[in-house]
Amino acid sequence: MKTVTLLLSILALSACASMPTMDTLLGTNKVDEEQPEELVVDVITESELDEQTVMARTRDRNIDAFGSMVKPSVMSQTPGAYKSIPLTKHIGHYVTNMANDLVANMEYVTERTPVAVTHFSLIDSDLKETNLLGQQMAESFAHEFHKFRMPVVEFKATQFIRVTETGDYLLSRDFLDLNNSTPIQYVLTGTMTKHQGGYIVNARMLGMESKVIVASAQSFIPYYIVDALMPSESSRQNEVVDGVRIIRGE
C-alpha cells in the first residue's frame, strides 16, 4: 500500500512540473528584451592611417558596388572632425607618379634646358580656364622637376620685392611686372577632364619653339583627393552666380 501511495505521489509531482504556468498561458513570461542596435561609427585613429587599413575600410564600409560613398568615416573623436575617406595621399603623390612617367619617356630635355610649368586647363573650356586643382598641380610639378635637377624657370618672379601692408611678395600675375624675355626651351602644360569619380589629367612637355611633344603622362585623380583642396577666403570674394562673376566690395 505504501508503495502504491509513493508511486502516485511521484506521478502527481511529474504532472505538475509539466503543466504550463500561468505566465506561459497569459504570454507574460519574461524574456530577454531585444536591445536596440547601436549606431556604429567608424572611427579611425592616426595610428591606423596606413594605406592597407584605409583601403580595407573603404572597400568594406564606405563604398558600395557602384563606387559611391555610403557612410563616411570619422577622422577622430574630436568635435568638428573631418568626415570623409581618410586621406593618406594628396595631390603631390599623384603628381610624383606623373612626373616619373614624364621623365621615363622624356626626350631632348636635359639638366641644361630651362623648363617652365603652366597651369592645367579644363579641356571643355577655351583652354584659358583652370581651377584650384590645375593651379596646385603646376606647383607640385615644379617641385618634382627640381628634384630631378631640371632648371625650372619661375616666370612669375619679378625683378623686385613688393612690400605691402599684408606681406612682402616677389611673384606677380600682372604681366607688366614680368620679364618678357625669359629663356624657356620646354614647357609643361596639360588639360583636365571631369570624370565620374574624379578628374582625368593629361600632361605633356612641349618644345617652346617646335611645339613638339617630347614627353607625356596621364593619370586619374579621385574626387575625394580633389575635394580636399579648399580655396582661400580671398579667392571666394569673386564668385560666379548664374554665369555672372560677382565682385564683392569691402
VOTIVEX-392064 format. One record per residue: x, y negated, z negated of N, C-alpha, C in turn. Coordinates in pm, whole numbers, padded with zeros to 5 digits, always signed. Example, Ala and Ser with C-alpha at 12.3 -4.5 7.8 and 13.67 -1.06 7.14 Angstrom:
<atoms>
+01319+00569-00780+01230+00450-00780+01320+00330-00780/+01285+00225-00708+01367+00106-00714+01290-00003-00787/
</atoms>
This chain:
<atoms>
+00083+00121+00000+00000+00000+00000+00086-00126+00000/+00194-00122-00084+00284-00237-00086+00354-00255+00047/+00384-00143+00114+00450-00153+00244+00360-00218+00346/+00230-00181+00345+00134-00240+00440+00119-00388+00414/+00112-00425+00283+00097-00568+00250+00218-00649+00296/+00340-00595+00281+00460-00664+00323+00464-00683+00474/+00421-00583+00549+00419-00594+00696+00320-00700+00741/+00203-00704+00674+00104-00804+00712+00155-00946+00684/+00229-00963+00574+00283-01095+00542+00386-01141+00645/+00470-01046+00689+00571-01080+00789+00506-01120+00920/+00400-01046+00959+00330-01079+01083+00263-01215+01075/+00208-01248+00959+00142-01379+00942+00242-01494+00953/+00359-01475+00890+00461-01579+00899+00512-01598+01040/+00526-01490+01115+00571-01498+01255+00470-01571+01340/+00342-01547+01315+00237-01613+01393+00236-01762+01365/+00256-01799+01238+00258-01942+01204+00376-02013+01268/+00488-01942+01273+00606-02005+01333+00590-02027+01481/+00515-01940+01547+00498-01952+01693+00386-02044+01733/+00300-02085+01638+00188-02174+01669+00238-02314+01698/+00180-02386+01795+00221-02524+01824+00186-02616+01710/+00273-02709+01685+00250-02807+01579+00151-02912+01625/+00104-02993+01531+00009-03099+01563+00073-03204+01654/+00203-03231+01628+00271-03329+01713+00280-03281+01856/+00299-03149+01872+00308-03094+02007+00176-03103+02078/+00064-03070+02002-00068-03076+02064-00107-03218+02103/-00068-03318+02020-00104-03456+02048-00006-03525+02140/+00105-03455+02169+00204-03515+02257+00283-03625+02192/+00292-03619+02057+00361-03724+01985+00493-03677+01929/+00543-03563+01977+00672-03517+01926+00780-03611+01971/+00877-03637+01886+00982-03734+01912+01090-03673+02000/+01123-03742+02105+01233-03702+02193+01328-03820+02203/+01442-03791+02251+01539-03898+02267+01489-03998+02370/+01470-04121+02326+01422-04224+02417+01528-04253+02522/+01481-04265+02645+01573-04291+02756+01626-04432+02748/+01757-04444+02736+01819-04575+02722+01826-04645+02858/+01804-04775+02861+01816-04847+02990+01959-04842+03041/+01970-04832+03171+02102-04824+03232+02176-04956+03218/+02297-04948+03169+02375-05069+03150+02426-05121+03283/+02432-05252+03293+02487-05316+03413+02639-05305+03408/+02694-05231+03501+02837-05209+03504+02901-05315+03594/+02990-05391+03538+03062-05494+03613+03204-05446+03636/+03242-05447+03760+03376-05401+03795+03476-05511+03762/+03544-05497+03650+03642-05596+03605+03782-05542+03633/+03858-05620+03706+03993-05580+03743+04091-05674+03675/+04178-05619+03595+04277-05699+03526+04398-05719+03614/+04485-05811+03571+04603-05841+03650+04695-05721+03664/+04698-05635+03561+04787-05519+03567+04742-05417+03670/+04615-05427+03714+04563-05331+03810+04563-05384+03953/+04620-05502+03973+04614-05565+04104+04720-05510+04198/+04731-05381+04208+04817-05323+04310+04731-05288+04430/+04793-05278+04543+04718-05262+04668+04637-05134+04670/+04689-05025+04615+04619-04898+04618+04491-04904+04535/+04498-04965+04417+04380-04977+04333+04275-05064+04398/+04319-05176+04454+04224-05268+04518+04154-05202+04636/+04229-05132+04720+04168-05069+04835+04070-04960+04793/+04104-04885+04687+04015-04779+04640+03885-04836+04587/+03895-04941+04507+03774-05001+04452+03693-05071+04560/+03760-05132+04653+03690-05197+04763+03613-05095+04846/+03677-04982+04873+03614-04879+04954+03497-04815+04882/+03510-04792+04752+03410-04715+04679+03296-04801+04626/+03322-04928+04595+03221-05006+04524+03178-05133+04595/+03264-05194+04669+03236-05328+04720+03187-05333+04864/+03222-05233+04944+03193-05237+05087+03101-05123+05124/+02995-05156+05199+02905-05050+05245+02956-04991+05375/+02876-04903+05436+02919-04833+05556+02936-04925+05675/+02877-05045+05668+02885-05139+05779+02990-05246+05756/+03066-05235+05646+03172-05330+05619+03128-05456+05548/+03005-05458+05495+02956-05576+05425+02979-05561+05276/+02999-05676+05210+03020-05674+05066+02889-05644+04994/+02892-05549+04901+02775-05510+04825+02777-05573+04687/+02884-05550+04613+02897-05605+04479+03040-05653+04459/+03060-05785+04454+03196-05835+04438+03252-05802+04303/+03382-05786+04295+03449-05762+04169+03469-05893+04095/+03492-05881+03966+03522-05998+03883+03670-05995+03851/+03739-06101+03885+03884-06102+03868+03926-06093+03722/+03849-06149+03630+03885-06144+03489+03760-06165+03407/+03773-06158+03276+03659-06178+03189+03645-06322+03143/+03730-06409+03191+03723-06549+03153+03610-06619+03224/+03554-06724+03165+03445-06798+03232+03491-06855+03365/+03401-06857+03462+03434-06911+03592+03526-06824+03672/+03522-06693+03649+03612-06602+03720+03579-06603+03868/+03680-06581+03949+03663-06579+04095+03602-06446+04136/+03479-06450+04185+03408-06328+04222+03426-06301+04370/+03512-06210+04401+03538-06172+04538+03627-06050+04536/+03666-06004+04655+03763-05896+04660+03895-05948+04605/+03955-05880+04509+04082-05929+04452+04187-05944+04560/+04252-06059+04562+04347-06090+04667+04487-06049+04625/+04540-05947+04689+04680-05911+04670+04765-05966+04784/+04700-06022+04888+04771-06079+05001+04707-06213+05036/+04783-06296+05107+04730-06423+05154+04772-06440+05300/+04747-06559+05355+04775-06584+05496+04921-06556+05530/+05010-06590+05439+05152-06572+05465+05191-06429+05495/+05123-06332+05433+05156-06192+05459+05122-06153+05603/+05009-06202+05654+04972-06172+05792+05064-06243+05890/+05103-06365+05858+05195-06438+05945+05331-06370+05948/+05374-06314+05835+05501-06242+05832+05501-06127+05931/+05393-06051+05935+05385-05939+06029+05384-05988+06174/+05313-06098+06200+05309-06151+06334+05445-06206+06376/+05515-06271+06283+05649-06323+06314+05744-06209+06347/+05733-06098+06275+05817-05982+06306+05787-05928+06445/+05658-05926+06482+05621-05882+06617+05676-05976+06724/+05670-06106+06697+05722-06203+06793+05871-06186+06814/+05944-06172+06704+06089-06157+06715+06126-06026+06783/+06045-05923+06762+06075-05792+06820+06068-05794+06973/+05979-05876+07031+05969-05880+07178+06008-06016+07234/+06087-06091+07160+06126-06226+07200+06242-06222+07300/+06236-06313+07398+06342-06326+07498+06390-06471+07502/+06519-06487+07526+06582-06617+07551+06595-06705+07427/+06513-06686+07327+06521-06769+07207+06636-06719+07122/+06726-06809+07086+06844-06774+07006+06854-06868+06886/+06962-06855+06814+06986-06941+06698+07026-07083+06739/+07041-07106+06869+07081-07238+06918+06972-07308+06999/+06857-07246+07010+06748-07306+07087+06643-07363+06991/+06626-07495+06987+06529-07557+06895+06386-07510+06925/+06314-07481+06817+06176-07429+06827+06084-07522+06749/+05964-07542+06802+05860-07618+06732+05738-07529+06714/+05658-07560+06614+05537-07483+06584+05419-07578+06579/+05316-07549+06656+05195-07632+06657+05080-07558+06589/+04974-07632+06562+04856-07572+06502+04786-07481+06602/+04716-07382+06551+04643-07289+06636+04504-07346+06665/+04462-07334+06790+04335-07393+06833+04224-07288+06834/+04102-07334+06814+03985-07247+06829+03964-07219+06977/+03951-07093+07012+03955-07054+07152+03832-07102+07229/+03719-07120+07161+03597-07162+07232+03577-07313+07224/+03683-07387+07191+03676-07532+07191+03752-07585+07312/+03777-07715+07315+03856-07773+07423+04006-07762+07396/+04041-07672+07302+04180-07647+07260+04241-07767+07190/+04156-07860+07149+04201-07973+07069+04134-07972+06932/+04086-07854+06893+04015-07841+06765+04075-07724+06687/+04098-07746+06561+04152-07642+06475+04078-07646+06341/+04124-07568+06246+04068-07568+06111+04181-07545+06010/+04144-07525+05885+04245-07508+05782+04329-07383+05806/+04269-07279+05863+04345-07158+05894+04452-07186+05997/+04417-07257+06105+04514-07288+06208+04626-07377+06159/+04596-07466+06066+04698-07555+06011+04794-07479+05919/+04739-07393+05833+04824-07321+05740+04909-07216+05810/+04858-07155+05917+04939-07058+05990+05061-07124+06052/+05046-07246+06101+05161-07317+06156+05267-07340+06048/+05224-07377+05928+05319-07397+05819+05390-07266+05784/+05316-07157+05783+05375-07027+05748+05470-06979+05857/+05437-07002+05983+05527-06962+06092+05657-07040+06086/+05650-07168+06054+05774-07246+06042+05864-07187+05934/+05804-07145+05826+05881-07082+05718+05943-06950+05764/+05865-06867+05833+05915-06737+05877+06027-06752+05979/+06013-06844+06072+06118-06863+06174+06247-06915+06110/+06234-06999+06010+06355-07046+05942+06426-06930+05874/+06351-06833+05823+06413-06716+05762+06491-06635+05865/+06449-06641+05992+06523-06576+06099+06636-06663+06154/+06663-06774+06087+06770-06866+06123+06747-06934+06258/+06620-06952+06294+06588-07030+06413+06588-07178+06376/+06640-07265+06462+06636-07409+06435+06496-07465+06461/+06415-07469+06355+06277-07517+06367+06275-07669+06357/+06218-07734+06456+06212-07880+06461+06083-07927+06395/+06094-08014+06296+05976-08075+06234+05947-08206+06307/+05867-08197+06411+05843-08315+06496+05751-08416+06431/+05691-08383+06317+05607-08481+06247+05687-08564+06146/+05818-08541+06141+05902-08618+06049+05932-08755+06109/+05924-08857+06028+05953-08994+06072+06098-09028+06043/+06138-09149+06085+06274-09196+06061+06285-09274+05930/+06179-09273+05851+06178-09349+05728+06089-09277+05626/+06101-09320+05502+06016-09267+05395+05913-09375+05360/+05787-09341+05374+05680-09436+05345+05645-09426+05197/+05666-09533+05124+05639-09538+04980+05504-09605+04960/+05412-09534+04898+05278-09588+04873+05242-09569+04727/+05124-09618+04690+05077-09603+04552+05044-09459+04519/+05008-09381+04619+04969-09242+04594+05085-09145+04608/+05199-09188+04662+05311-09098+04677+05410-09147+04781/+05518-09071+04797+05623-09103+04895+05620-08996+05004/+05614-09039+05131+05589-08945+05240+05690-08964+05352/+05726-08850+05410+05814-08851+05527+05740-08809+05653/+05641-08722+05637+05566-08671+05751+05452-08766+05787/+05415-08766+05914+05307-08851+05961+05239-08788+06082/+05110-08818+06098+05037-08776+06218+05005-08895+06308/+05064-09005+06279+05050-09123+06364+05161-09118+06469/+05124-09103+06595+05226-09085+06699+05316-09208+06713/+05269-09324+06666+05353-09443+06673+05471-09435+06576/+05459-09350+06473+05567-09335+06376+05670-09231+06418/+05641-09155+06523+05724-09039+06557+05815-09067+06675/+05919-08987+06684+06015-08998+06794+05965-08915+06911/+05958-08977+07028+05906-08906+07145+06015-08835+07225/+06133-08830+07174+06242-08764+07246+06305-08654+07161/+06221-08581+07089+06271-08472+07005+06314-08355+07092/+06433-08300+07073+06480-08189+07156+06412-08058+07117/+06319-08014+07200+06247-07889+07176+06254-07805+07303/+06304-07682+07292+06313-07595+07408+06200-07492+07411/+06157-07448+07294+06048-07350+07288+05948-07394+07181/+05822-07359+07203+05718-07398+07110+05626-07279+07086/+05591-07259+06959+05494-07155+06923+05356-07218+06917/+05263-07157+06986+05125-07202+06985+05035-07080+06983/+04905-07101+06981+04815-06986+06979+04671-07028+06967/+04583-06929+06966+04440-06951+06957+04381-06860+06850/+04261-06898+06806+04188-06820+06707+04047-06794+06758/+04000-06673+06740+03867-06635+06783+03788-06582+06664/+03673-06644+06637+03589-06592+06529+03535-06455+06568/+03545-06363+06474+03504-06226+06499+03425-06177+06380/+03341-06076+06401+03267-06020+06290+03363-05965+06185/+03365-06027+06070+03453-05981+05964+03584-06056+05955/+03609-06153+06044+03736-06224+06035+03769-06305+06159/+03898-06327+06180+03949-06402+06295+04050-06317+06372/+04040-06320+06504+04145-06265+06589+04241-06379+06623/+04367-06360+06591+04468-06464+06611+04563-06419+06722/+04582-06506+06820+04674-06481+06931+04787-06582+06923/+04909-06535+06910+05026-06624+06900+05119-06597+07017/+05182-06703+07069+05276-06687+07179+05380-06799+07176/+05499-06762+07213+05611-06856+07224+05628-06892+07370/+05628-07023+07398+05636-07072+07536+05763-07153+07557/+05816-07146+07679+05922-07237+07718+05864-07375+07739/+05925-07477+07680+05868-07611+07686+05861-07662+07830/+05958-07628+07911+05959-07674+08050+05895-07573+08144/+05929-07448+08130+05880-07346+08223+05738-07302+08193/+05691-07318+08066+05559-07273+08022+05547-07121+08030/+05659-07051+08037+05659-06904+08045+05650-06848+07903/+05570-06744+07886+05560-06677+07756+05683-06590+07735/+05756-06617+07629+05877-06540+07600+05858-06449+07480/+05744-06459+07412+05711-06370+07300+05562-06384+07271/+05502-06277+07221+05359-06282+07189+05328-06186+07076/+05219-06215+07006+05174-06129+06896+05025-06152+06876/+04961-06052+06817+04817-06061+06791+04788-05995+06658/+04691-06052+06584+04657-05997+06453+04511-06026+06423/+04459-05954+06324+04323-05976+06275+04331-06014+06128/+04272-06128+06093+04274-06177+05956+04133-06169+05900/+04111-06092+05795+03975-06077+05739+03920-06208+05684/+03787-06215+05678+03723-06336+05630+03755-06366+05485/+03769-06262+05400+03793-06291+05260+03932-06351+05238/+04023-06329+05332+04153-06397+05327+04139-06541+05374/+04061-06561+05480+04041-06697+05532+03963-06782+05433/+03858-06723+05371+03775-06799+05278+03850-06838+05152/+03962-06771+05125+04040-06808+05007+04109-06943+05025/+04123-06989+05151+04176-07122+05177+04068-07225+05145/+04099-07319+05061+04000-07419+05019+04046-07558+05060/+03964-07633+05131+04003-07768+05173+04016-07860+05053/+04106-07957+05064+04124-08053+04957+04009-08153+04956/+03998-08226+04847+03888-08322+04835+03897-08433+04939/+04020-08473+04975+04035-08581+05071+03986-08541+05209/+04001-08412+05245+03958-08368+05377+03808-08353+05385/+03739-08353+05271+03594-08339+05271+03524-08473+05286/+03599-08582+05286+03535-08713+05296+03471-08733+05432/+03533-08677+05535+03477-08691+05670+03407-08561+05705/+03279-08554+05679+03203-08434+05702+03124-08445+05832/+03094-08329+05892+03016-08325+06014+02876-08277+05980/+02775-08360+06005+02637-08328+05978+02559-08335+06108/+02501-08221+06149+02425-08215+06274+02507-08263+06393/+02633-08226+06394+02719-08262+06506+02775-08401+06502/+02741-08479+06397+02788-08616+06385+02883-08624+06268/+03002-08681+06290+03101-08694+06184+03062-08812+06094/+03040-08780+05967+03001-08880+05869+03126-08925+05794/+03160-09053+05803+03276-09109+05733+03225-09180+05609/+03266-09129+05495+03219-09184+05367+03317-09291+05320/+03265-09408+05291+03346-09516+05239+03361-09508+05089/+03438-09597+05033+03460-09599+04889+03339-09659+04818/
</atoms>
